[in-house]
Amino acid sequence: MDVKTKKDLAVDFINTIRTMEAAQLNSLIVKEAGEDLAQFFLSYSANLISKDPSRVLENTSSLMLMGYLIRCHEERDQATAGGGKFQGYALA
């Protein structure tokens, strides 16, 4: 059985969306995230990058990781539905 790492899954996903037609990618974004969330991330990333354009690579990496962490939070929140905020996290 071939078990993929998180990196393998991320690379597969990035390769898939890189080859999508723009309309197909936009449809996926609207379906999965919705227009409001897409606009929020566009505004947030534009604001972040405009603060220090020389750090665009670092900021892009941070934004991608933030998206991953948001997804992890969503999954934990769904798994602990009905619990309090941050119930799935160990707070120090």
Long-range contacts (C-beta under 8 A, 24 or more apart in sequence): 10-68, 41-67
